[in-house]
Amino acid sequence: MRMTRRLAIGAMLAAPAAARGQGMDWPSRPVRFVVPYPPGGPTDILGRVVAARLAQDLKQPMVVENRPGASGTIGAEQVARAAPDGQAFLMNASIHVIIPHLNRSLPFDALTDFTPVTNMASVPLVAVVNPQLPVRSIPELVAYLKANPGRVSYASSGNASALHLAGEMFKLMTGTEMLHVPYRGAGPAVQDLISGSIQLMFDSIPSSAAAVRAGLLRPLAVTTATRVAAYPDLPTIAEAGVPGFEIATWYGIWAPPRTPMPVAQRLHQAVAAAVAAPEVRERLATLGAEPVADTPEDFSRFCAREYERWGRLVREARVTLD
């Protein structure tokens, strides 16, 4: 559901009176948001934009803490084990519901060991290449890959990320071969893409936007079903010759298990107000992000659906962590 200013205000007014009463007692001290990736990636960028506005509205410091490693699971485990007192939250991408399908030994259950709060925003991916790669379109990329099987490397923000699965979906649907190179976040991956150490990336728009504007990377197409405002002249990958190709990522907030629902509802209300603020909406738009801000109940159902959808893709593309 897209969150407009009217919807954000309606969500706040519609919150149960008991939840508002108890939730208003929170926060009484600084709040920590764990981002399980290095600085500079899309989760970090979007998280900091939202957190800065939350600090204004909630009158407490909102501390963004980067805890990268193990495809986001190190930071996620910290929050899963944190006290349910409203002082620690997880800001993570859709990988949160993807990684369980690839790593059966996780120290937490992605669905039951967290309290869903809200989906901050949905973000399309964009296929970007180093300008030294002699391709300017998706058909040219496919032709190049078929002529050079296994000689092109594509980066991702980590194993099991949406960026990783976008590459695997592309290989599956085009009958091409590429080498996957996982990084500990999108920021380091983009830097290596710029340097030419790797050639291709299906990146979320926020993390590569500055490099694209500077001419350091060349965008080829977006991964969504329709074109996006951030790149109105870019075709979709489906338009460009891969019918049915569609993938995007999203960025949510989770609390530790057993966090009181009034706290989750209060944070959801604050996020809804934040992403409805004109300056935040403008900033998100420049990053290609579409605000969502759904309720904890809706986000819980959304996570369950996404868990099943990504699981099917992992099985069909035979994706592994190796």
Secondary structure, DSSP 8 states (H G I E B T S, - for coil): ----HHHHHHHHHHS-HHHHHHHTT--SS-EEEEESS-TTSHHHHHHHHHHHHHHHHHTS-EEEEE---GGGHHHHHHHHTS-SSSSEEEEEEGGGGTGGGT-TT-SS-TTTSSEEEEEEEEEEEEEEE-TTSS--SHHHHHHHHHHSTT--EEEESSTTSHHHHHHHHHHHHHT---EEEE-SSHHHHHHHHHHTSS-EEEEEHHHHHHHHHTTSSEEEEE-SSS--TTSTTS-BTTTTT-TT---EEEEEEEE-TT--HHHHHHHHHHHHHHHHSHHHHHHHHHTT-EE----HHHHHHHHHHHHHHHHHHHHHHT----
